[in-house]
Amino acid sequence: MPRARSGVTTRHRHKKVLKLTKGHRATKHSLYRRAHESMLKSLSYSYQHRRERRGDMRRLWIARINAAARIDGLSYSRFIEGLGKAGVELDRKVLADLAVTDPPAFAQLVAVAKESTQQAND
């Protein structure tokens, strides 16, 4: 029985790695060993950054809500506290979208939050 050689399999594996590293600089896209190292790092970074993006978006939403709430004379923390006491269950993504696209509706929510915090303090 003849010896099995892995030339075709190896070439396919190498081509797959080189295709993934297309666009990397220097030899990291043309030499297999360097490309493989680069690919492992890039895939690791992309996995991590997909998770970090969620936190980035939440921070952006909070900044937008805070800016819009302060226009109506309320801080972010008091606004969120007031909405909680009023029983308004809107997430930060929706609140940030309202703050940007529909300021009058957001102003009504701020009024609801102010009213509920004043009732709780009385």
Phi and psi in degrees as a GROMACS rama.xvg file:
@    title "Ramachandran Plot"
@    xaxis  label "Phi"
@    yaxis  label "Psi"
@TYPE xy
-73.3368  157.068  PRO-2
-73.1263  134.625  ARG-3
-83.1142  128.156  ALA-4
-112.583  153.015  ARG-5
-108.899  31.3702  SER-6
-60.8043  -46.3342  GLY-7
-66.1887  -45.7031  VAL-8
-61.3525  -45.5516  THR-9
-62.7118  -43.3792  THR-10
-62.1463  -41.5903  ARG-11
-64.1324  -42.1189  HIS-12
-63.8804  -43.9105  ARG-13
-63.7367  -42.7038  HIS-14
-63.5688  -36.4469  LYS-15
-63.6406  -43.2552  LYS-16
-66.4097  -44.7254  VAL-17
-65.216  -31.5371  LEU-18
-68.1013  -39.7179  LYS-19
-65.8414  -30.3077  LEU-20
-96.1748  12.5081  THR-21
-60.4289  129.891  LYS-22
100.129  -11.481  GLY-23
-75.8537  157.466  HIS-24
-87.3423  159.361  ARG-25
56.8284  -135.443  ALA-26
-82.9129  -1.23487  THR-27
-70.8493  -5.56309  LYS-28
-118.782  -1.49892  HIS-29
-123.69  -30.2824  SER-30
-97.7697  129.741  LEU-31
-57.3841  -48.4876  TYR-32
-62.6703  -46.3531  ARG-33
-67.1925  -36.9099  ARG-34
-65.6326  -39.2948  ALA-35
-63.7149  -43.9321  HIS-36
-61.455  -44.9768  GLU-37
-63.1112  -39.7148  SER-38
-64.0934  -44.6098  MET-39
-60.6305  -43.9612  LEU-40
-64.3332  -45.8527  LYS-41
-65.8099  -38.8495  SER-42
-67.3099  -37.1939  LEU-43
-63.9234  -46.5905  SER-44
-62.7284  -41.7563  TYR-45
-65.504  -36.5448  SER-46
-63.8048  -47.6512  TYR-47
-62.7191  -44.0583  GLN-48
-73.5879  -25.3129  HIS-49
-63.6238  -34.5511  ARG-50
-77.012  -38.0948  ARG-51
-64.8493  -29.9049  GLU-52
-58.6201  -33.4331  ARG-53
-62.264  -43.9776  ARG-54
-66.1785  -38.4474  GLY-55
-60.6225  -44.4478  ASP-56
-65.7127  -40.9089  MET-57
-61.8221  -42.4292  ARG-58
-62.8444  -38.4668  ARG-59
-64.2193  -44.745  LEU-60
-60.9733  -43.7075  TRP-61
-63.6531  -41.2494  ILE-62
-62.2636  -41.7875  ALA-63
-67.0785  -42.7887  ARG-64
-63.7239  -43.9141  ILE-65
-60.2848  -46.374  ASN-66
-61.8477  -43.7512  ALA-67
-70.3827  -36.6195  ALA-68
-69.8444  -36.8306  ALA-69
-68.2288  -27.2351  ARG-70
-60.6811  -36.2294  ILE-71
-93.1437  11.3299  ASP-72
83.2006  32.1282  GLY-73
-141.215  137.857  LEU-74
-78.4603  164.442  SER-75
-58.8045  -48.2056  TYR-76
-64.3054  -40.8693  SER-77
-66.9187  -35.9465  ARG-78
-63.7443  -49.3104  PHE-79
-64.3861  -39.9437  ILE-80
-61.8464  -44.3957  GLU-81
-63.9951  -40.8267  GLY-82
-64.1874  -38.5157  LEU-83
-62.846  -43.7552  GLY-84
-68.2706  -30.6163  LYS-85
-80.031  -11.9156  ALA-86
82.7077  19.3025  GLY-87
-85.4512  117.991  VAL-88
-109.539  71.6175  GLU-89
-110.849  136.576  LEU-90
-80.762  169.894  ASP-91
-65.3678  -31.2974  ARG-92
-62.3214  -45.9231  LYS-93
-68.7395  -41.4452  VAL-94
-62.3835  -42.5172  LEU-95
-64.4639  -39.5985  ALA-96
-64.6052  -41.8053  ASP-97
-62.6952  -41.1837  LEU-98
-61.0114  -36.3935  ALA-99
-83.9921  -45.0971  VAL-100
-92.4157  -26.8355  THR-101
-138.732  73.7716  ASP-102
-57.4568  -37.6983  PRO-103
-61.9584  -40.4012  PRO-104
-65.9473  -38.5503  ALA-105
-65.7255  -37.5091  PHE-106
-62.3294  -36.0399  ALA-107
-64.8124  -39.9845  GLN-108
-63.5478  -38.8011  LEU-109
-62.4653  -40.976  VAL-110
-62.7967  -40.8654  ALA-111
-63.0087  -41.7319  VAL-112
-65.7936  -42.2486  ALA-113
-61.7899  -44.905  LYS-114
-62.6905  -42.8775  GLU-115
-69.8959  -33.5346  SER-116
-72.5386  -34.4053  THR-117
-68.301  -38.9553  GLN-118
-65.7039  -37.1226  GLN-119
-70.0214  -32.8938  ALA-120
-76.688  -23.3269  ASN-121
